[in-house]
Amino acid sequence: MNIHRKTMPSEEGRRLLGALSQAVDKALERKRRLGQYAVIWQGGKPVVLGEDAPQSAASNHETEIGLLGS
């Protein structure tokens, strides 16, 4: 789903988006440190990230190890 806005979010909306972004960054970093995989949306499809990602995703070349830290 792509949503295109012509107007900027309100001040409250920007604060909420910032808080959500920080929470996601923190959760992904925690998963990376614990060696857990994560599923994110990238390029219009779900992508499995991490060393312990399910093998079915790895065989489809959707696993990208180390991307969580970037």
Phi and psi restraints in degrees (range 20) as a CNS / XPLOR table:
assign (resid 1 and name C) (resid 2 and name N)
       (resid 2 and name CA) (resid 2 and name C) 1.0 -115.5 20.0 2
assign (resid 2 and name N) (resid 2 and name CA)
       (resid 2 and name C) (resid 3 and name N) 1.0 127.0 20.0 2
assign (resid 2 and name C) (resid 3 and name N)
       (resid 3 and name CA) (resid 3 and name C) 1.0 -116.9 20.0 2
assign (resid 3 and name N) (resid 3 and name CA)
       (resid 3 and name C) (resid 4 and name N) 1.0 123.9 20.0 2
assign (resid 3 and name C) (resid 4 and name N)
       (resid 4 and name CA) (resid 4 and name C) 1.0 -109.3 20.0 2
assign (resid 4 and name N) (resid 4 and name CA)
       (resid 4 and name C) (resid 5 and name N) 1.0 124.8 20.0 2
assign (resid 4 and name C) (resid 5 and name N)
       (resid 5 and name CA) (resid 5 and name C) 1.0 -112.2 20.0 2
assign (resid 5 and name N) (resid 5 and name CA)
       (resid 5 and name C) (resid 6 and name N) 1.0 142.2 20.0 2
assign (resid 5 and name C) (resid 6 and name N)
       (resid 6 and name CA) (resid 6 and name C) 1.0 -95.4 20.0 2
assign (resid 6 and name N) (resid 6 and name CA)
       (resid 6 and name C) (resid 7 and name N) 1.0 -17.6 20.0 2
assign (resid 6 and name C) (resid 7 and name N)
       (resid 7 and name CA) (resid 7 and name C) 1.0 -111.5 20.0 2
assign (resid 7 and name N) (resid 7 and name CA)
       (resid 7 and name C) (resid 8 and name N) 1.0 156.2 20.0 2
assign (resid 7 and name C) (resid 8 and name N)
       (resid 8 and name CA) (resid 8 and name C) 1.0 -80.4 20.0 2
assign (resid 8 and name N) (resid 8 and name CA)
       (resid 8 and name C) (resid 9 and name N) 1.0 149.2 20.0 2
assign (resid 8 and name C) (resid 9 and name N)
       (resid 9 and name CA) (resid 9 and name C) 1.0 -64.4 20.0 2
assign (resid 9 and name N) (resid 9 and name CA)
       (resid 9 and name C) (resid 10 and name N) 1.0 157.8 20.0 2
assign (resid 9 and name C) (resid 10 and name N)
       (resid 10 and name CA) (resid 10 and name C) 1.0 -65.3 20.0 2
assign (resid 10 and name N) (resid 10 and name CA)
       (resid 10 and name C) (resid 11 and name N) 1.0 170.2 20.0 2
assign (resid 10 and name C) (resid 11 and name N)
       (resid 11 and name CA) (resid 11 and name C) 1.0 -57.9 20.0 2
assign (resid 11 and name N) (resid 11 and name CA)
       (resid 11 and name C) (resid 12 and name N) 1.0 -44.3 20.0 2
assign (resid 11 and name C) (resid 12 and name N)
       (resid 12 and name CA) (resid 12 and name C) 1.0 -63.5 20.0 2
assign (resid 12 and name N) (resid 12 and name CA)
       (resid 12 and name C) (resid 13 and name N) 1.0 -40.9 20.0 2
assign (resid 12 and name C) (resid 13 and name N)
       (resid 13 and name CA) (resid 13 and name C) 1.0 -62.2 20.0 2
assign (resid 13 and name N) (resid 13 and name CA)
       (resid 13 and name C) (resid 14 and name N) 1.0 -41.2 20.0 2
assign (resid 13 and name C) (resid 14 and name N)
       (resid 14 and name CA) (resid 14 and name C) 1.0 -64.4 20.0 2
assign (resid 14 and name N) (resid 14 and name CA)
       (resid 14 and name C) (resid 15 and name N) 1.0 -39.6 20.0 2
assign (resid 14 and name C) (resid 15 and name N)
       (resid 15 and name CA) (resid 15 and name C) 1.0 -64.2 20.0 2
assign (resid 15 and name N) (resid 15 and name CA)
       (resid 15 and name C) (resid 16 and name N) 1.0 -43.0 20.0 2
assign (resid 15 and name C) (resid 16 and name N)
       (resid 16 and name CA) (resid 16 and name C) 1.0 -64.1 20.0 2
assign (resid 16 and name N) (resid 16 and name CA)
       (resid 16 and name C) (resid 17 and name N) 1.0 -44.3 20.0 2
assign (resid 16 and name C) (resid 17 and name N)
       (resid 17 and name CA) (resid 17 and name C) 1.0 -62.1 20.0 2
assign (resid 17 and name N) (resid 17 and name CA)
       (resid 17 and name C) (resid 18 and name N) 1.0 -38.9 20.0 2
assign (resid 17 and name C) (resid 18 and name N)
       (resid 18 and name CA) (resid 18 and name C) 1.0 -63.8 20.0 2
assign (resid 18 and name N) (resid 18 and name CA)
       (resid 18 and name C) (resid 19 and name N) 1.0 -43.2 20.0 2
assign (resid 18 and name C) (resid 19 and name N)
       (resid 19 and name CA) (resid 19 and name C) 1.0 -65.0 20.0 2
assign (resid 19 and name N) (resid 19 and name CA)
       (resid 19 and name C) (resid 20 and name N) 1.0 -42.1 20.0 2
assign (resid 19 and name C) (resid 20 and name N)
       (resid 20 and name CA) (resid 20 and name C) 1.0 -63.9 20.0 2
assign (resid 20 and name N) (resid 20 and name CA)
       (resid 20 and name C) (resid 21 and name N) 1.0 -41.7 20.0 2
assign (resid 20 and name C) (resid 21 and name N)
       (resid 21 and name CA) (resid 21 and name C) 1.0 -62.1 20.0 2
assign (resid 21 and name N) (resid 21 and name CA)
       (resid 21 and name C) (resid 22 and name N) 1.0 -43.0 20.0 2
assign (resid 21 and name C) (resid 22 and name N)
       (resid 22 and name CA) (resid 22 and name C) 1.0 -64.2 20.0 2
assign (resid 22 and name N) (resid 22 and name CA)
       (resid 22 and name C) (resid 23 and name N) 1.0 -40.0 20.0 2
assign (resid 22 and name C) (resid 23 and name N)
       (resid 23 and name CA) (resid 23 and name C) 1.0 -64.8 20.0 2
assign (resid 23 and name N) (resid 23 and name CA)
       (resid 23 and name C) (resid 24 and name N) 1.0 -41.7 20.0 2
assign (resid 23 and name C) (resid 24 and name N)
       (resid 24 and name CA) (resid 24 and name C) 1.0 -66.4 20.0 2
assign (resid 24 and name N) (resid 24 and name CA)
       (resid 24 and name C) (resid 25 and name N) 1.0 -44.8 20.0 2
assign (resid 24 and name C) (resid 25 and name N)
       (resid 25 and name CA) (resid 25 and name C) 1.0 -57.6 20.0 2
assign (resid 25 and name N) (resid 25 and name CA)
       (resid 25 and name C) (resid 26 and name N) 1.0 -43.6 20.0 2
assign (resid 25 and name C) (resid 26 and name N)
       (resid 26 and name CA) (resid 26 and name C) 1.0 -64.3 20.0 2
assign (resid 26 and name N) (resid 26 and name CA)
       (resid 26 and name C) (resid 27 and name N) 1.0 -43.5 20.0 2
assign (resid 26 and name C) (resid 27 and name N)
       (resid 27 and name CA) (resid 27 and name C) 1.0 -65.5 20.0 2
assign (resid 27 and name N) (resid 27 and name CA)
       (resid 27 and name C) (resid 28 and name N) 1.0 -42.1 20.0 2
assign (resid 27 and name C) (resid 28 and name N)
       (resid 28 and name CA) (resid 28 and name C) 1.0 -66.9 20.0 2
assign (resid 28 and name N) (resid 28 and name CA)
       (resid 28 and name C) (resid 29 and name N) 1.0 -38.8 20.0 2
assign (resid 28 and name C) (resid 29 and name N)
       (resid 29 and name CA) (resid 29 and name C) 1.0 -64.6 20.0 2
assign (resid 29 and name N) (resid 29 and name CA)
       (resid 29 and name C) (resid 30 and name N) 1.0 -41.1 20.0 2
assign (resid 29 and name C) (resid 30 and name N)
       (resid 30 and name CA) (resid 30 and name C) 1.0 -62.3 20.0 2
assign (resid 30 and name N) (resid 30 and name CA)
       (resid 30 and name C) (resid 31 and name N) 1.0 -44.5 20.0 2
assign (resid 30 and name C) (resid 31 and name N)
       (resid 31 and name CA) (resid 31 and name C) 1.0 -61.1 20.0 2
assign (resid 31 and name N) (resid 31 and name CA)
       (resid 31 and name C) (resid 32 and name N) 1.0 -41.4 20.0 2
assign (resid 31 and name C) (resid 32 and name N)
       (resid 32 and name CA) (resid 32 and name C) 1.0 -62.0 20.0 2
assign (resid 32 and name N) (resid 32 and name CA)
       (resid 32 and name C) (resid 33 and name N) 1.0 -46.2 20.0 2
assign (resid 32 and name C) (resid 33 and name N)
       (resid 33 and name CA) (resid 33 and name C) 1.0 -64.0 20.0 2
assign (resid 33 and name N) (resid 33 and name CA)
       (resid 33 and name C) (resid 34 and name N) 1.0 -34.9 20.0 2
assign (resid 33 and name C) (resid 34 and name N)
       (resid 34 and name CA) (resid 34 and name C) 1.0 -83.4 20.0 2
assign (resid 34 and name N) (resid 34 and name CA)
       (resid 34 and name C) (resid 35 and name N) 1.0 -5.0 20.0 2
assign (resid 34 and name C) (resid 35 and name N)
       (resid 35 and name CA) (resid 35 and name C) 1.0 76.4 20.0 2
assign (resid 35 and name N) (resid 35 and name CA)
       (resid 35 and name C) (resid 36 and name N) 1.0 23.7 20.0 2
assign (resid 35 and name C) (resid 36 and name N)
       (resid 36 and name CA) (resid 36 and name C) 1.0 -96.4 20.0 2
assign (resid 36 and name N) (resid 36 and name CA)
       (resid 36 and name C) (resid 37 and name N) 1.0 151.7 20.0 2
assign (resid 36 and name C) (resid 37 and name N)
       (resid 37 and name CA) (resid 37 and name C) 1.0 -86.6 20.0 2
assign (resid 37 and name N) (resid 37 and name CA)
       (resid 37 and name C) (resid 38 and name N) 1.0 162.6 20.0 2
assign (resid 37 and name C) (resid 38 and name N)
       (resid 38 and name CA) (resid 38 and name C) 1.0 -136.7 20.0 2
assign (resid 38 and name N) (resid 38 and name CA)
       (resid 38 and name C) (resid 39 and name N) 1.0 154.9 20.0 2
assign (resid 38 and name C) (resid 39 and name N)
       (resid 39 and name CA) (resid 39 and name C) 1.0 -115.4 20.0 2
assign (resid 39 and name N) (resid 39 and name CA)
       (resid 39 and name C) (resid 40 and name N) 1.0 124.6 20.0 2
assign (resid 39 and name C) (resid 40 and name N)
       (resid 40 and name CA) (resid 40 and name C) 1.0 -125.3 20.0 2
assign (resid 40 and name N) (resid 40 and name CA)
       (resid 40 and name C) (resid 41 and name N) 1.0 166.9 20.0 2
assign (resid 40 and name C) (resid 41 and name N)
       (resid 41 and name CA) (resid 41 and name C) 1.0 -100.2 20.0 2
assign (resid 41 and name N) (resid 41 and name CA)
       (resid 41 and name C) (resid 42 and name N) 1.0 123.6 20.0 2
assign (resid 41 and name C) (resid 42 and name N)
       (resid 42 and name CA) (resid 42 and name C) 1.0 -148.8 20.0 2
assign (resid 42 and name N) (resid 42 and name CA)
       (resid 42 and name C) (resid 43 and name N) 1.0 130.0 20.0 2
assign (resid 42 and name C) (resid 43 and name N)
       (resid 43 and name CA) (resid 43 and name C) 1.0 62.5 20.0 2
assign (resid 43 and name N) (resid 43 and name CA)
       (resid 43 and name C) (resid 44 and name N) 1.0 30.2 20.0 2
assign (resid 43 and name C) (resid 44 and name N)
       (resid 44 and name CA) (resid 44 and name C) 1.0 80.4 20.0 2
assign (resid 44 and name N) (resid 44 and name CA)
       (resid 44 and name C) (resid 45 and name N) 1.0 12.8 20.0 2
assign (resid 44 and name C) (resid 45 and name N)
       (resid 45 and name CA) (resid 45 and name C) 1.0 -150.5 20.0 2
assign (resid 45 and name N) (resid 45 and name CA)
       (resid 45 and name C) (resid 46 and name N) 1.0 158.4 20.0 2
assign (resid 45 and name C) (resid 46 and name N)
       (resid 46 and name CA) (resid 46 and name C) 1.0 -71.5 20.0 2
assign (resid 46 and name N) (resid 46 and name CA)
       (resid 46 and name C) (resid 47 and name N) 1.0 139.8 20.0 2
assign (resid 46 and name C) (resid 47 and name N)
       (resid 47 and name CA) (resid 47 and name C) 1.0 -126.9 20.0 2
assign (resid 47 and name N) (resid 47 and name CA)
       (resid 47 and name C) (resid 48 and name N) 1.0 133.4 20.0 2
assign (resid 47 and name C) (resid 48 and name N)
       (resid 48 and name CA) (resid 48 and name C) 1.0 -95.5 20.0 2
assign (resid 48 and name N) (resid 48 and name CA)
       (resid 48 and name C) (resid 49 and name N) 1.0 126.3 20.0 2
assign (resid 48 and name C) (resid 49 and name N)
       (resid 49 and name CA) (resid 49 and name C) 1.0 -117.2 20.0 2
assign (resid 49 and name N) (resid 49 and name CA)
       (resid 49 and name C) (resid 50 and name N) 1.0 140.5 20.0 2
assign (resid 49 and name C) (resid 50 and name N)
       (resid 50 and name CA) (resid 50 and name C) 1.0 124.1 20.0 2
assign (resid 50 and name N) (resid 50 and name CA)
       (resid 50 and name C) (resid 51 and name N) 1.0 158.7 20.0 2
assign (resid 50 and name C) (resid 51 and name N)
       (resid 51 and name CA) (resid 51 and name C) 1.0 -67.6 20.0 2
assign (resid 51 and name N) (resid 51 and name CA)
       (resid 51 and name C) (resid 52 and name N) 1.0 -31.6 20.0 2
assign (resid 51 and name C) (resid 52 and name N)
       (resid 52 and name CA) (resid 52 and name C) 1.0 -100.0 20.0 2
assign (resid 52 and name N) (resid 52 and name CA)
       (resid 52 and name C) (resid 53 and name N) 1.0 25.3 20.0 2
assign (resid 52 and name C) (resid 53 and name N)
       (resid 53 and name CA) (resid 53 and name C) 1.0 -62.2 20.0 2
assign (resid 53 and name N) (resid 53 and name CA)
       (resid 53 and name C) (resid 54 and name N) 1.0 148.3 20.0 2
assign (resid 53 and name C) (resid 54 and name N)
       (resid 54 and name CA) (resid 54 and name C) 1.0 -55.3 20.0 2
assign (resid 54 and name N) (resid 54 and name CA)
       (resid 54 and name C) (resid 55 and name N) 1.0 143.5 20.0 2
assign (resid 54 and name C) (resid 55 and name N)
       (resid 55 and name CA) (resid 55 and name C) 1.0 -64.2 20.0 2
assign (resid 55 and name N) (resid 55 and name CA)
       (resid 55 and name C) (resid 56 and name N) 1.0 -31.0 20.0 2
assign (resid 55 and name C) (resid 56 and name N)
       (resid 56 and name CA) (resid 56 and name C) 1.0 -61.3 20.0 2
assign (resid 56 and name N) (resid 56 and name CA)
       (resid 56 and name C) (resid 57 and name N) 1.0 -38.3 20.0 2
assign (resid 56 and name C) (resid 57 and name N)
       (resid 57 and name CA) (resid 57 and name C) 1.0 -71.8 20.0 2
assign (resid 57 and name N) (resid 57 and name CA)
       (resid 57 and name C) (resid 58 and name N) 1.0 -37.7 20.0 2
assign (resid 57 and name C) (resid 58 and name N)
       (resid 58 and name CA) (resid 58 and name C) 1.0 -64.3 20.0 2
assign (resid 58 and name N) (resid 58 and name CA)
       (resid 58 and name C) (resid 59 and name N) 1.0 -37.8 20.0 2
assign (resid 58 and name C) (resid 59 and name N)
       (resid 59 and name CA) (resid 59 and name C) 1.0 -70.5 20.0 2
assign (resid 59 and name N) (resid 59 and name CA)
       (resid 59 and name C) (resid 60 and name N) 1.0 -20.0 20.0 2
assign (resid 59 and name C) (resid 60 and name N)
       (resid 60 and name CA) (resid 60 and name C) 1.0 -92.0 20.0 2
assign (resid 60 and name N) (resid 60 and name CA)
       (resid 60 and name C) (resid 61 and name N) 1.0 7.7 20.0 2
assign (resid 60 and name C) (resid 61 and name N)
       (resid 61 and name CA) (resid 61 and name C) 1.0 61.0 20.0 2
assign (resid 61 and name N) (resid 61 and name CA)
       (resid 61 and name C) (resid 62 and name N) 1.0 33.2 20.0 2
assign (resid 61 and name C) (resid 62 and name N)
       (resid 62 and name CA) (resid 62 and name C) 1.0 -100.6 20.0 2
assign (resid 62 and name N) (resid 62 and name CA)
       (resid 62 and name C) (resid 63 and name N) 1.0 -5.4 20.0 2
assign (resid 62 and name C) (resid 63 and name N)
       (resid 63 and name CA) (resid 63 and name C) 1.0 -87.5 20.0 2
assign (resid 63 and name N) (resid 63 and name CA)
       (resid 63 and name C) (resid 64 and name N) 1.0 129.7 20.0 2
assign (resid 63 and name C) (resid 64 and name N)
       (resid 64 and name CA) (resid 64 and name C) 1.0 -127.6 20.0 2
assign (resid 64 and name N) (resid 64 and name CA)
       (resid 64 and name C) (resid 65 and name N) 1.0 99.8 20.0 2
assign (resid 64 and name C) (resid 65 and name N)
       (resid 65 and name CA) (resid 65 and name C) 1.0 -74.9 20.0 2
assign (resid 65 and name N) (resid 65 and name CA)
       (resid 65 and name C) (resid 66 and name N) 1.0 134.5 20.0 2
assign (resid 65 and name C) (resid 66 and name N)
       (resid 66 and name CA) (resid 66 and name C) 1.0 92.5 20.0 2
assign (resid 66 and name N) (resid 66 and name CA)
       (resid 66 and name C) (resid 67 and name N) 1.0 -10.4 20.0 2
assign (resid 66 and name C) (resid 67 and name N)
       (resid 67 and name CA) (resid 67 and name C) 1.0 -68.3 20.0 2
assign (resid 67 and name N) (resid 67 and name CA)
       (resid 67 and name C) (resid 68 and name N) 1.0 -24.3 20.0 2
assign (resid 67 and name C) (resid 68 and name N)
       (resid 68 and name CA) (resid 68 and name C) 1.0 -61.3 20.0 2
assign (resid 68 and name N) (resid 68 and name CA)
       (resid 68 and name C) (resid 69 and name N) 1.0 -32.1 20.0 2
assign (resid 68 and name C) (resid 69 and name N)
       (resid 69 and name CA) (resid 69 and name C) 1.0 -77.1 20.0 2
assign (resid 69 and name N) (resid 69 and name CA)
       (resid 69 and name C) (resid 70 and name N) 1.0 -9.8 20.0 2
